Amino acid sequence: MSTPALYFFRILSVMIIMPLAFIVIYPVVYMVLPEMTARLADPPRDLAVFLIFDAVSVPLFGIWIYYRMRHNVSEKGIKENRDTRDVL
């Protein structure tokens, strides 16, 4: 499997697992909240906000990790990683 495909499937897996974990954990947290705070909770809205955050942040983070990995295995990246000179 190529590296871009591997990163694609990792990002897709995280984008599926995170909402499922939210759906499992949210009711437990909701039950632990004090009654006054629990009245303010809106599970559908909170899930929608979480899904929007998940849909934006996970791909961007995955792309950043992928390009960082590509840079680190390039000739320039290897040279930068092995450079032990002080920058001052």
CYANA upper distance limits for C-alpha pairs under 8 A (distance plus 0.5 A):
  1 MET  CA      5 ALA  CA      7.08
  1 MET  CA      6 LEU  CA      7.09
  2 SER  CA      6 LEU  CA      6.75
  3 THR  CA      7 TYR  CA      6.74
  4 PRO  CA      8 PHE  CA      6.60
  4 PRO  CA     66 TYR  CA      8.23
  5 ALA  CA      9 PHE  CA      6.72
  6 LEU  CA     10 ARG  CA      6.69
  7 TYR  CA     11 ILE  CA      6.62
  7 TYR  CA     62 GLY  CA      7.55
  7 TYR  CA     66 TYR  CA      7.50
  8 PHE  CA     12 LEU  CA      6.63
  9 PHE  CA     13 SER  CA      6.48
 10 ARG  CA     14 VAL  CA      6.74
 11 ILE  CA     15 MET  CA      6.60
 11 ILE  CA     58 VAL  CA      7.16
 11 ILE  CA     59 PRO  CA      6.83
 11 ILE  CA     62 GLY  CA      6.68
 12 LEU  CA     16 ILE  CA      6.81
 13 SER  CA     17 ILE  CA      6.55
 14 VAL  CA     18 MET  CA      6.39
 14 VAL  CA     58 VAL  CA      7.99
 15 MET  CA     19 PRO  CA      7.57
 15 MET  CA     54 ASP  CA      6.98
 15 MET  CA     55 ALA  CA      7.54
 15 MET  CA     58 VAL  CA      7.28
 16 ILE  CA     20 LEU  CA      7.12
 17 ILE  CA     21 ALA  CA      6.58
 18 MET  CA     22 PHE  CA      6.67
 18 MET  CA     54 ASP  CA      8.07
 19 PRO  CA     23 ILE  CA      6.64
 19 PRO  CA     47 LEU  CA      8.36
 19 PRO  CA     50 PHE  CA      8.06
 19 PRO  CA     51 LEU  CA      7.27
 19 PRO  CA     54 ASP  CA      8.39
 20 LEU  CA     24 VAL  CA      6.85
 21 ALA  CA     25 ILE  CA      6.46
 22 PHE  CA     26 TYR  CA      6.05
 22 PHE  CA     47 LEU  CA      8.19
 23 ILE  CA     27 PRO  CA      7.74
 23 ILE  CA     47 LEU  CA      8.38
 24 VAL  CA     28 VAL  CA      7.99
 25 ILE  CA     29 VAL  CA      6.87
 26 TYR  CA     30 TYR  CA      6.48
 26 TYR  CA     43 PRO  CA      8.49
 27 PRO  CA     31 MET  CA      6.66
 28 VAL  CA     32 VAL  CA      6.99
 29 VAL  CA     33 LEU  CA      6.87
 30 TYR  CA     38 ALA  CA      6.80
 30 TYR  CA     41 ALA  CA      8.27
 31 MET  CA     38 ALA  CA      8.30
 33 LEU  CA     37 THR  CA      6.70
 33 LEU  CA     38 ALA  CA      6.15
 34 PRO  CA     38 ALA  CA      6.53
 35 GLU  CA     39 ARG  CA      6.75
 36 MET  CA     40 LEU  CA      7.62
 37 THR  CA     41 ALA  CA      7.30
 41 ALA  CA     46 ASP  CA      8.30
 42 ASP  CA     46 ASP  CA      6.51
 43 PRO  CA     47 LEU  CA      6.48
 44 PRO  CA     48 ALA  CA      6.65
 45 ARG  CA     49 VAL  CA      6.66
 46 ASP  CA     50 PHE  CA      6.59
 47 LEU  CA     51 LEU  CA      6.55
 48 ALA  CA     52 ILE  CA      6.71
 49 VAL  CA     53 PHE  CA      6.69
 50 PHE  CA     54 ASP  CA      6.46
 51 LEU  CA     55 ALA  CA      6.44
 52 ILE  CA     56 VAL  CA      6.76
 53 PHE  CA     57 SER  CA      6.32
 54 ASP  CA     58 VAL  CA      6.15
 55 ALA  CA     59 PRO  CA      7.40
 56 VAL  CA     60 LEU  CA      7.08
 57 SER  CA     61 PHE  CA      6.49
 58 VAL  CA     62 GLY  CA      6.54
 59 PRO  CA     63 ILE  CA      6.55
 60 LEU  CA     64 TRP  CA      6.66
 61 PHE  CA     65 ILE  CA      6.74
 62 GLY  CA     66 TYR  CA      6.61
 63 ILE  CA     67 TYR  CA      6.70
 64 TRP  CA     68 ARG  CA      6.57
 65 ILE  CA     69 MET  CA      6.57
 66 TYR  CA     70 ARG  CA      6.71
 67 TYR  CA     71 HIS  CA      6.59
 68 ARG  CA     72 ASN  CA      6.66
 69 MET  CA     73 VAL  CA      6.87
 70 ARG  CA     74 SER  CA      6.75
 71 HIS  CA     76 LYS  CA      7.84
 71 HIS  CA     77 GLY  CA      5.68
 72 ASN  CA     76 LYS  CA      8.25
 72 ASN  CA     77 GLY  CA      4.81
 72 ASN  CA     78 ILE  CA      6.31
 72 ASN  CA     81 ASN  CA      8.01
 73 VAL  CA     77 GLY  CA      6.53
 73 VAL  CA     78 ILE  CA      6.58
 74 SER  CA     78 ILE  CA      6.67
 75 GLU  CA     79 LYS  CA      6.74
 76 LYS  CA     80 GLU  CA      6.71
 77 GLY  CA     81 ASN  CA      6.58
 78 ILE  CA     82 ARG  CA      6.70
 79 LYS  CA     83 ASP  CA      6.62
